[in-house]
Amino acid sequence: NKDDFILLQVGMITPLKNQMESVKTLEKLKNKIQDVKLILAGQGNNEYERMIRRYVQHHKLEENVIFTGHLQREIIRDLYKACNVALYPIKSQGGWLSPFEALCAGAPIVVSRMITSADIIRKNNLGIVTNNFVNAILDIYKNQKYYRYLAKKAGLWVKKNLSWEKFCEKMVRIFENFSD
């Protein structure tokens, strides 16, 4: 539904990716944002996913939480473009690429302080780095045009500074310095 406010988390469903926190965030937002939905896009079919599904059922969130399972890259790209917020409450490991993919598709991002890319995101003002996901999402909800603008600007920064070409250029410089 085009009136839905879509939260998206992309990644394998595991405790390190912390999808349970996304569900709990949605639960807190449910009475503050009309038609809020959470899409969990990623391979699951494990005990952690079953635990999340039980939580969703017990708290009557079935209408608000969508599990997609594994998806093709093209479909994920379309989800990034369609969502209102890409949410990453990821713990200390993993989740490096997904927030940057979301930005390149123009989606505002909210990431945890523990995600490995938090320093780059914070230092370059690419998204919101916080552990208060509810307040961050409410701010985006109230200022959607502004955050879309910031996400597009951040996406351009990512394309300019985090390409494989840039990475290789830096590595070549490092190798050249070692050979001197």
C-alpha positions as CSV (number, residue, x, y, z in Angstrom):
1,N,0.0,0.0,0.0
2,K,1.5,3.4,-1.0
3,D,0.3,4.9,2.3
4,D,2.3,2.4,4.4
5,F,5.4,3.7,6.2
6,I,7.9,0.9,5.5
7,L,10.8,0.0,7.6
8,L,13.2,-2.4,5.9
9,Q,15.9,-4.6,7.3
10,V,18.0,-6.6,4.8
11,G,20.2,-9.5,5.9
12,M,20.4,-13.1,7.0
13,I,18.1,-13.5,10.0
14,T,20.6,-14.1,12.8
15,P,21.1,-12.8,16.4
16,L,24.0,-10.6,15.2
17,K,21.8,-8.8,12.8
18,N,19.3,-8.3,15.7
19,Q,16.0,-8.4,13.8
20,M,14.2,-8.9,17.1
21,E,15.2,-5.3,17.9
22,S,13.6,-4.2,14.7
23,V,10.4,-6.0,15.6
24,K,10.4,-4.4,19.1
25,T,11.0,-1.0,17.5
26,L,8.0,-1.5,15.2
27,E,5.9,-2.5,18.2
28,K,6.7,0.8,19.9
29,L,5.9,2.7,16.7
30,K,2.7,1.0,15.9
31,N,0.5,3.4,17.8
32,K,2.6,6.5,16.7
33,I,2.8,5.9,13.0
34,Q,-0.3,4.8,11.2
35,D,0.2,2.0,8.7
36,V,3.8,1.2,9.8
37,K,5.2,-2.0,8.4
38,L,8.5,-3.9,8.9
39,I,9.9,-6.0,6.1
40,L,12.6,-8.5,7.2
41,A,14.3,-9.5,3.9
42,G,16.8,-12.3,4.2
43,Q,17.4,-16.0,4.6
44,G,16.1,-17.4,7.9
45,N,14.5,-20.7,8.5
46,N,16.3,-21.2,11.8
47,E,15.5,-21.1,15.5
48,Y,16.1,-17.3,15.7
49,E,13.5,-16.7,13.0
50,R,11.1,-19.0,14.7
51,M,11.6,-17.1,18.0
52,I,10.9,-13.8,16.2
53,R,7.8,-15.2,14.5
54,R,6.5,-16.4,17.9
55,Y,7.1,-12.9,19.3
56,V,5.2,-11.4,16.4
57,Q,2.3,-13.7,16.8
58,H,2.1,-13.3,20.6
59,H,2.1,-9.5,20.3
60,K,-0.4,-9.5,17.4
61,L,2.0,-7.9,14.9
62,E,1.3,-10.3,12.0
63,E,-0.3,-7.4,10.0
64,N,2.8,-5.3,10.5
65,V,5.7,-7.7,10.0
66,I,6.6,-9.3,6.7
67,F,9.2,-12.1,6.4
68,T,10.3,-12.4,2.7
69,G,13.0,-15.1,3.0
70,H,15.9,-15.0,0.5
71,L,15.3,-12.5,-2.4
72,Q,17.0,-11.8,-5.7
73,R,19.2,-8.7,-5.8
74,E,16.8,-6.9,-8.1
75,I,13.9,-7.3,-5.7
76,I,16.1,-6.1,-2.8
77,R,17.0,-3.0,-4.8
78,D,13.3,-2.3,-5.4
79,L,12.6,-2.7,-1.7
80,Y,15.3,-0.2,-0.9
81,K,13.8,2.3,-3.3
82,A,10.3,1.7,-1.9
83,C,11.0,1.8,1.9
84,N,10.9,4.9,4.0
85,V,13.7,3.8,6.4
86,A,16.3,1.1,6.2
87,L,16.9,0.0,9.8
88,Y,20.0,-1.8,11.0
89,P,20.1,-2.5,14.8
90,I,23.1,-4.8,14.1
91,K,25.4,-5.9,16.8
92,S,29.2,-5.8,16.6
93,Q,29.7,-7.8,13.4
94,G,28.2,-7.8,10.0
95,G,26.0,-5.4,8.1
96,W,28.8,-3.5,6.4
97,L,27.3,-3.4,2.9
98,S,23.5,-3.1,3.4
99,P,23.3,0.4,4.8
100,F,25.4,1.7,1.9
101,E,23.2,-0.1,-0.6
102,A,20.2,1.5,0.9
103,L,21.7,4.9,0.6
104,C,22.6,4.4,-3.0
105,A,18.9,3.6,-3.6
106,G,17.9,6.9,-1.8
107,A,16.7,5.3,1.5
108,P,17.4,7.1,4.8
109,I,19.2,4.8,7.2
110,V,19.2,4.2,10.9
111,V,22.1,2.1,12.3
112,S,23.2,1.0,15.7
113,R,26.3,2.4,17.4
114,M,27.8,-1.1,17.3
115,I,27.6,-1.8,13.5
116,T,31.0,-1.9,11.9
117,S,30.3,1.0,9.6
118,A,29.0,3.4,12.3
119,D,32.1,5.6,12.4
120,I,32.0,6.2,8.6
121,I,28.3,6.9,8.7
122,R,28.6,9.3,11.6
123,K,31.7,11.0,10.5
124,N,30.3,11.7,7.0
125,N,26.7,12.4,8.1
126,L,25.3,9.6,6.0
127,G,22.5,8.5,8.3
128,I,21.5,8.3,11.9
129,V,23.7,6.4,14.3
130,T,21.9,5.6,17.5
131,N,20.5,3.0,19.8
132,N,17.3,4.9,20.2
133,F,15.7,3.6,17.0
134,V,12.2,4.7,17.9
135,N,13.1,8.4,18.2
136,A,15.2,8.3,15.1
137,I,12.4,6.8,13.0
138,L,9.9,9.2,14.4
139,D,12.2,12.1,13.4
140,I,12.4,10.7,9.8
141,Y,8.7,10.2,9.7
142,K,8.1,13.8,10.7
143,N,10.7,15.1,8.2
144,Q,10.6,12.7,5.3
145,K,11.5,15.1,2.5
146,Y,14.5,16.3,4.4
147,Y,15.8,12.8,5.1
148,R,15.2,11.7,1.5
149,Y,17.3,14.7,0.4
150,L,20.1,13.7,2.9
151,A,19.9,10.0,1.8
152,K,20.3,11.0,-1.9
153,K,23.3,13.2,-1.0
154,A,24.8,10.4,1.1
155,G,24.2,8.0,-1.8
156,L,26.3,10.2,-4.0
157,W,29.0,10.3,-1.3
158,V,29.0,6.5,-1.2
159,K,29.3,6.1,-4.9
160,K,32.2,8.6,-5.0
161,N,34.1,7.4,-2.0
162,L,33.4,3.7,-1.5
163,S,33.6,2.2,-4.9
164,W,35.9,-0.8,-5.7
165,E,37.9,1.6,-7.9
166,K,38.6,3.9,-5.0
167,F,39.4,1.0,-2.8
168,C,41.9,-0.4,-5.3
169,E,43.5,3.0,-5.8
170,K,44.2,3.3,-2.1
171,M,45.5,-0.3,-1.9
172,V,47.9,0.4,-4.9
173,R,49.2,3.6,-3.0
174,I,49.8,1.5,0.1
175,F,51.7,-1.2,-1.8
176,E,53.7,1.5,-3.6
177,N,54.7,3.0,-0.3
178,F,55.9,-0.4,1.0
179,S,58.0,-0.9,-2.1
180,D,59.9,2.4,-1.7
